[in-house]
Amino acid sequence: MAYVALAAVAEPPWKVMVHESLLPGVLGTWQEMGRIAESIRRDRANTDVEALADLLTYPTPSVRREEFVDRLRYGLVSPFHYQGNPPKVEKLCDPIVHVWRIANRGHTFGDCKNMTALSGALASSAGIPIRLHAMKTRGEDGPFTHVRAEALTLSGWRSLDFQGNSEFPGHFYRRV
């Protein structure tokens, strides 16, 4: 899949944040969500981010937000490959890095935080309000283990995570 509308540059705009440790528990979750939100705000006005959002939601930027969100979510299934991080290392690439990889290699990779940053920036570039949603999967006292971006539509908040919309027992939100 070629994305001709995107600028293919020789050197990637590498901005990768690698964090060896985070604060424990909810404070660490809040800290990581803050980093994701910062990367979304920084890259959502980038013209290549806007161009990729247009391409993934083609043929129209959609008259309905629900349709735009669905097209965006399903448009990322092919070019985004989930890849976990080593234990105790949190790696977050700015959305523009993922856009560069898709434009130049046809795909990108990362964990749920990277998917959240990319999908959040793409939706936000189209003027759609988003929020970040951290969830627990290991009981009430366990850590938050998954994060996703959600877009505000006329029918409420809708997930931008193509892995599924299953609900988890614990929830933690942060508005971007």
Backbone bond lengths (Angstrom), bond angles and torsions (degrees), N, CA, C in turn:
res aa  C-N    CA-C-N  psi(-1)  N-CA   C-N-CA  omega(-1)  CA-C   N-CA-C  phi
1 M - - - 1.456 - - 1.525 108.29 -
2 A 1.288 118.87 119.57 1.458 122.94 -178.62 1.525 109.96 -103.17
3 Y 1.292 115.37 136.55 1.464 121.17 179.37 1.517 108.34 -111.20
4 V 1.322 116.21 80.80 1.452 121.16 -176.04 1.518 113.80 -66.09
5 A 1.312 118.19 -23.51 1.458 119.95 -178.29 1.528 111.78 -72.39
6 L 1.317 116.62 -16.35 1.457 120.11 -178.28 1.521 110.20 -90.37
7 A 1.308 114.93 148.75 1.454 120.05 178.80 1.526 109.12 -75.14
8 A 1.324 117.02 117.46 1.460 121.30 176.95 1.522 107.53 -90.70
9 V 1.299 116.19 107.19 1.462 121.20 -178.32 1.519 108.86 -108.35
10 A 1.339 116.11 153.35 1.457 120.84 -176.99 1.529 111.87 -67.40
11 E 1.278 117.15 -39.66 1.459 120.81 -177.36 1.525 110.58 -108.47
12 P 1.311 116.66 132.35 1.469 119.33 178.91 1.525 110.79 -72.21
13 P 1.318 116.65 150.26 1.470 120.16 178.36 1.531 109.46 -81.71
14 W 1.332 118.03 61.41 1.459 121.73 -171.77 1.504 112.44 -59.09
15 K 1.282 113.12 121.79 1.462 121.07 171.37 1.521 104.14 -144.76
16 V 1.302 115.50 87.90 1.451 121.15 -177.95 1.519 107.82 -113.26
17 M 1.315 115.32 124.49 1.449 119.79 177.15 1.523 108.05 -98.44
18 V 1.318 117.20 124.34 1.463 121.26 176.16 1.517 107.35 -116.25
19 H 1.318 115.59 122.65 1.456 121.50 -178.02 1.512 108.44 -113.40
20 E 1.309 116.50 119.32 1.461 120.32 180.00 1.522 111.65 -73.46
21 S 1.307 117.42 -32.27 1.465 118.91 -179.49 1.514 109.36 -147.41
22 L 1.294 114.49 152.77 1.452 122.16 176.72 1.514 108.11 -124.93
23 L 1.303 115.14 163.37 1.456 118.65 172.69 1.522 108.43 -61.88
24 P 1.319 118.62 150.95 1.461 119.58 -178.39 1.530 112.71 -75.86
25 G 1.340 114.83 154.30 1.464 122.05 170.84 1.513 114.55 64.67
26 V 1.335 114.66 -141.41 1.462 121.91 -175.95 1.526 111.23 -63.19
27 L 1.334 117.34 -34.05 1.471 119.32 178.91 1.527 111.32 -63.38
28 G 1.325 117.36 -38.98 1.457 121.17 176.88 1.523 111.62 -66.36
29 T 1.331 115.57 -38.82 1.470 120.05 177.47 1.519 109.95 -63.33
30 W 1.331 117.05 -46.43 1.465 121.66 178.65 1.525 110.55 -60.67
31 Q 1.338 116.81 -41.53 1.458 121.74 179.51 1.538 110.68 -62.91
32 E 1.324 117.47 -47.17 1.459 120.54 -178.93 1.524 111.39 -66.50
33 M 1.323 117.36 -39.39 1.467 120.00 177.88 1.525 110.63 -64.98
34 G 1.313 117.11 -33.03 1.455 120.60 175.38 1.519 111.96 -64.18
35 R 1.326 116.51 -40.02 1.467 120.98 177.68 1.527 111.24 -65.77
36 I 1.331 116.20 -40.74 1.467 120.19 178.03 1.532 109.70 -64.33
37 A 1.329 116.79 -46.53 1.468 121.39 -179.53 1.528 111.04 -60.31
38 E 1.328 116.95 -39.89 1.463 120.87 178.63 1.525 111.30 -62.82
39 S 1.341 117.02 -42.22 1.465 119.51 -179.98 1.531 111.40 -67.91
40 I 1.325 117.25 -35.29 1.469 121.19 177.42 1.524 109.76 -64.95
41 R 1.329 117.00 -48.23 1.473 120.50 -178.95 1.519 111.40 -61.97
42 R 1.330 117.00 -36.69 1.462 121.09 -177.91 1.532 111.70 -69.30
43 D 1.343 118.34 -37.73 1.464 120.46 -171.35 1.523 115.37 -103.24
44 R 1.315 119.25 -7.57 1.472 119.18 -173.97 1.529 113.50 -66.24
45 A 1.314 118.91 -22.91 1.468 121.45 -179.93 1.526 112.15 -93.63
46 N 1.320 118.20 2.15 1.458 121.89 179.53 1.522 109.28 -68.66
47 T 1.323 117.30 135.74 1.468 120.45 -176.34 1.529 112.50 -65.16
48 D 1.332 118.59 -31.50 1.464 120.38 177.88 1.527 111.14 -71.23
49 V 1.318 117.72 -33.98 1.466 121.41 175.58 1.529 108.93 -65.09
50 E 1.325 116.44 -45.25 1.466 120.67 177.53 1.522 111.46 -61.76
51 A 1.343 117.45 -40.34 1.467 121.20 -179.74 1.527 111.07 -65.19
52 L 1.328 117.99 -40.70 1.458 120.37 178.66 1.529 110.49 -66.68
53 A 1.328 117.82 -39.81 1.468 120.50 176.67 1.531 110.16 -60.15
54 D 1.330 117.13 -41.62 1.467 120.68 177.59 1.525 111.39 -63.60
55 L 1.340 116.72 -43.22 1.462 120.37 -179.68 1.526 112.29 -64.95
56 L 1.320 117.25 -42.28 1.462 120.75 -177.53 1.526 112.12 -70.59
57 T 1.324 117.47 -22.30 1.463 120.54 -178.55 1.533 111.83 -108.71
58 Y 1.336 116.95 13.07 1.458 122.02 178.44 1.522 109.51 -58.32
59 P 1.300 121.38 143.57 1.450 129.80 23.91 1.523 114.67 -93.22
60 T 1.312 117.96 -13.32 1.462 118.39 179.50 1.507 108.87 -133.88
61 P 1.322 116.94 156.63 1.447 118.86 173.49 1.527 110.79 -70.45
62 S 1.321 116.42 5.76 1.455 125.24 172.96 1.521 113.38 70.58
63 V 1.300 113.96 133.12 1.453 119.78 178.70 1.528 110.44 -81.76
64 R 1.311 117.25 -21.60 1.465 121.43 179.79 1.515 110.30 -112.99
65 R 1.319 115.58 134.77 1.460 119.11 178.75 1.519 112.36 -62.78
66 E 1.331 117.44 -35.91 1.461 120.34 -179.98 1.523 110.53 -58.72
67 E 1.333 116.03 -43.63 1.460 120.74 -179.98 1.526 110.52 -66.96
68 F 1.323 116.81 -41.40 1.463 120.83 178.25 1.527 110.20 -60.25
69 V 1.334 116.54 -46.50 1.466 121.28 -178.75 1.525 110.52 -62.07
70 D 1.324 117.20 -44.47 1.464 120.45 179.06 1.529 111.57 -62.80
71 R 1.324 117.21 -44.76 1.469 120.52 179.28 1.518 111.35 -63.51
72 L 1.325 116.18 -39.91 1.459 120.44 179.39 1.524 110.17 -64.81
73 R 1.310 116.72 -48.36 1.475 121.26 -178.76 1.528 110.49 -59.63
74 Y 1.329 117.38 -49.61 1.457 120.24 -177.93 1.526 112.44 -74.08
75 G 1.323 117.15 -24.26 1.462 120.48 176.57 1.515 112.78 -69.81
76 L 1.337 117.97 -20.81 1.461 121.77 179.78 1.531 112.83 -90.14
77 V 1.318 117.88 -7.60 1.467 120.55 -177.14 1.529 111.09 -59.33
78 S 1.311 117.56 -47.15 1.460 120.75 -176.55 1.531 113.44 -73.54
79 P 1.332 120.07 -48.97 1.468 118.06 -174.77 1.538 115.28 -80.78
80 F 1.337 119.47 -12.24 1.469 119.61 -177.53 1.522 109.85 -106.21
81 H 1.332 115.89 123.52 1.466 122.23 179.52 1.521 108.83 -112.74
82 Y 1.333 115.99 122.49 1.466 119.69 178.86 1.521 109.91 -70.60
83 Q 1.343 114.70 135.46 1.454 121.80 178.84 1.518 107.30 -148.38
84 G 1.299 117.27 122.41 1.463 121.33 -178.26 1.523 112.68 -75.28
85 N 1.327 115.34 164.98 1.452 122.24 176.83 1.519 110.01 -96.54
86 P 1.342 117.57 158.88 1.462 119.54 173.28 1.533 110.03 -62.35
87 P 1.326 118.08 157.26 1.471 120.18 178.84 1.527 112.12 -55.96
88 K 1.318 115.21 139.34 1.469 124.23 177.04 1.522 114.31 65.19
89 V 1.327 118.37 16.03 1.461 122.03 175.66 1.525 107.65 -123.80
90 E 1.306 115.83 127.19 1.456 121.73 177.76 1.524 107.61 -111.65
91 K 1.316 116.37 114.20 1.463 121.37 -177.54 1.520 108.89 -111.92
92 L 1.303 116.55 122.21 1.457 122.03 -179.63 1.520 109.41 -127.47
93 C 1.333 116.39 119.55 1.468 121.82 175.70 1.522 108.38 -96.41
94 D 1.313 116.57 142.12 1.453 119.95 174.66 1.527 109.03 -63.85
95 P 1.328 117.47 151.46 1.467 120.40 -179.89 1.528 113.85 -54.62
96 I 1.319 118.10 -35.65 1.467 120.42 -178.19 1.526 111.32 -64.04
97 V 1.327 118.08 -28.34 1.465 121.19 175.96 1.520 109.77 -64.84
98 H 1.334 116.62 -43.57 1.464 120.31 178.56 1.526 111.07 -66.12
99 V 1.315 116.90 -38.71 1.465 120.69 177.89 1.526 109.56 -62.95
100 W 1.337 116.94 -42.76 1.464 120.67 178.28 1.524 110.31 -61.30
101 R 1.328 117.32 -45.18 1.470 120.63 -179.44 1.535 110.99 -61.50
102 I 1.331 116.84 -43.44 1.466 120.31 179.55 1.526 110.42 -64.11
103 A 1.335 117.09 -42.30 1.463 121.15 -178.70 1.523 112.01 -67.49
104 N 1.320 116.69 -35.60 1.459 120.12 -173.79 1.523 114.38 -101.39
105 R 1.315 117.97 -23.40 1.467 121.02 -177.55 1.526 113.18 -120.66
106 G 1.332 117.06 -13.39 1.458 120.69 -179.23 1.518 114.04 87.25
107 H 1.330 117.69 -5.36 1.462 121.05 179.34 1.528 109.85 -157.58
108 T 1.310 115.46 167.63 1.457 122.41 173.38 1.516 107.55 -143.44
109 F 1.320 116.70 177.73 1.454 120.29 -176.45 1.528 110.16 -150.49
110 G 1.308 115.42 161.29 1.458 121.37 177.94 1.514 110.04 160.33
111 D 1.319 115.17 -178.24 1.461 119.73 178.77 1.522 109.47 -97.37
112 C 1.321 116.71 -166.60 1.465 120.32 -175.42 1.526 112.43 -62.71
113 K 1.331 118.21 -31.31 1.464 120.24 178.55 1.522 111.07 -65.20
114 N 1.331 116.15 -40.72 1.458 120.63 178.46 1.515 111.87 -67.98
115 M 1.338 116.48 -40.60 1.469 120.45 176.20 1.526 110.13 -62.47
116 T 1.323 116.13 -40.37 1.460 121.33 179.25 1.524 111.14 -63.33
117 A 1.332 116.58 -45.06 1.467 120.36 179.88 1.529 110.76 -63.34
118 L 1.341 116.66 -44.57 1.463 120.41 -178.89 1.523 111.93 -66.59
119 S 1.330 117.29 -52.25 1.471 119.60 -178.02 1.524 111.21 -65.46
120 G 1.327 117.27 -35.26 1.468 120.44 177.45 1.519 112.25 -65.19
121 A 1.330 116.92 -41.95 1.469 120.34 178.47 1.524 111.17 -66.81
122 L 1.335 116.93 -39.09 1.464 120.01 -179.81 1.531 111.03 -64.91
123 A 1.327 117.22 -45.76 1.473 120.12 178.99 1.519 110.73 -67.28
124 S 1.322 116.33 -41.98 1.457 120.80 -179.02 1.533 111.36 -65.32
125 S 1.338 117.02 -31.65 1.470 119.73 178.80 1.522 111.33 -65.94
126 A 1.336 116.69 -22.52 1.467 121.11 177.56 1.523 111.47 -91.52
127 G 1.331 117.07 6.84 1.459 120.80 177.61 1.520 114.44 84.28
128 I 1.315 117.84 13.37 1.458 121.01 -179.84 1.520 109.31 -90.86
129 P 1.336 118.26 126.39 1.462 120.28 177.49 1.533 110.51 -64.12
130 I 1.321 116.08 138.74 1.460 119.96 178.50 1.520 110.09 -129.63
131 R 1.318 114.61 161.72 1.462 121.30 171.31 1.520 107.42 -139.37
132 L 1.328 115.23 160.33 1.448 121.63 177.22 1.517 108.46 -101.11
133 H 1.319 116.28 142.89 1.456 121.95 -175.34 1.529 107.92 -131.57
134 A 1.330 116.82 111.23 1.466 121.65 175.70 1.518 108.18 -97.13
135 M 1.327 115.95 141.94 1.460 120.89 -175.83 1.517 110.83 -133.46
136 K 1.318 114.85 153.69 1.462 121.93 174.62 1.517 109.08 -100.35
137 T 1.307 115.01 147.73 1.457 119.11 173.55 1.520 111.88 -124.70
138 R 1.320 117.23 -3.29 1.464 120.23 -176.28 1.518 112.59 -121.85
139 G 1.298 117.96 58.50 1.457 120.31 175.77 1.511 113.43 77.97
140 E 1.285 116.50 170.34 1.464 122.54 -175.28 1.524 113.99 -65.28
141 D 1.337 118.64 -32.24 1.465 119.80 -177.22 1.518 113.26 -96.57
142 G 1.323 117.46 -2.92 1.457 120.98 -178.70 1.518 111.74 -76.87
143 P 1.344 116.43 173.59 1.466 120.17 -179.81 1.525 111.58 -76.06
144 F 1.318 115.22 161.87 1.460 120.54 171.23 1.524 106.03 -73.19
145 T 1.307 116.96 127.92 1.462 120.15 -172.86 1.524 114.04 -117.46
146 H 1.309 118.26 -3.04 1.465 119.74 -178.76 1.524 108.52 -149.64
147 V 1.324 115.68 144.99 1.462 121.43 176.25 1.526 107.83 -135.05
148 R 1.319 116.08 147.25 1.456 121.19 177.29 1.523 108.99 -147.27
149 A 1.329 114.93 158.53 1.461 121.04 173.57 1.522 107.62 -93.20
150 E 1.328 115.26 145.86 1.462 121.47 175.79 1.516 108.41 -128.68
151 A 1.327 115.62 140.47 1.462 122.16 -178.27 1.521 109.72 -107.68
152 L 1.318 115.99 141.11 1.459 121.28 179.04 1.526 109.66 -83.02
153 T 1.335 115.78 120.08 1.457 121.90 177.99 1.529 107.71 -120.18
154 L 1.309 116.85 177.92 1.465 120.03 179.03 1.522 112.04 -64.04
155 S 1.331 116.89 -26.40 1.462 120.29 179.52 1.522 112.71 -93.46
156 G 1.324 118.31 6.75 1.468 122.04 178.88 1.522 111.25 115.17
157 W 1.325 115.92 -164.77 1.460 121.69 -178.32 1.523 109.96 -77.84
158 R 1.346 116.86 131.67 1.469 122.20 179.13 1.517 109.38 -124.78
159 S 1.307 114.92 137.66 1.460 121.71 -178.05 1.525 111.60 -68.79
160 L 1.332 114.88 142.74 1.460 121.46 172.64 1.526 110.83 -101.32
161 D 1.318 117.41 7.22 1.457 123.03 -177.42 1.521 110.03 -89.05
162 F 1.326 117.41 117.16 1.460 119.79 -177.86 1.522 112.62 -80.59
163 Q 1.336 118.24 -2.75 1.461 120.14 177.32 1.518 111.97 -71.58
164 G 1.292 116.83 -18.28 1.457 120.23 179.63 1.513 110.54 138.45
165 N 1.303 115.99 165.74 1.455 121.21 -177.56 1.519 112.18 -113.15
166 S 1.331 117.19 23.15 1.454 118.85 -178.33 1.527 110.36 -63.29
167 E 1.286 114.92 144.74 1.457 120.48 -179.67 1.524 110.40 -85.94
168 F 1.286 116.24 146.11 1.450 123.17 178.56 1.530 107.81 -112.32
169 P 1.337 117.95 159.53 1.470 119.34 -174.59 1.519 115.43 -67.36
170 G 1.326 120.39 -30.67 1.461 121.41 -177.78 1.502 111.17 -115.11
171 H 1.317 117.50 145.97 1.457 120.86 -176.77 1.520 110.25 -134.85
172 F 1.318 115.39 148.14 1.449 122.99 -179.43 1.528 106.13 -152.84
173 Y 1.317 117.64 121.17 1.468 121.08 -174.77 1.520 111.68 -113.51
174 R 1.336 116.27 151.28 1.459 121.90 171.87 1.521 107.49 -146.13
175 R 1.313 116.68 126.43 1.470 122.79 -179.90 1.511 109.40 -81.19
176 V 1.320 117.57 139.88 1.457 121.73 177.96 1.511 109.10 -96.38
